[in-house]
Amino acid sequence: MDTTFAAHYDPGTSTLRLSGTFNEDAWSHVHEEVDRAFRRTACRLTIDLTQAAGVPANSVGHLVHLCNCCYPGTIVRVARRREAAA
């Protein structure tokens, strides 16, 4: 299983897109990527996790908490949960 992720910052939209498969090792680098992107943006940063796989809910919660405490104005976007077919 691929344990790497990719981070791409789009300066036009102030969006940090995190994609790929996440595990504990990948999450250890997320704070660094968010910090780097936040320093490049004017005030608003969007973190896009819609293309990421293996993102546990508690890790998203930690990321949202980190952004609320350290990076004001940052929005974390996650993929919509797919409903099971009846």
ZINORCOR-V828048 format. One line per field, one symbol per residue. phi: phi as a letter, one per 20 degrees, with the letter a starting at -180 (. if undefined). A space follows every 10 residues. Layout:
phi->???
//
This chain:
phi->.fddcdccdd ffdlddedco ddbgffffef gffffffffe efadcddddf decmefgfff fffffgffed cgneddddff feeffe
//
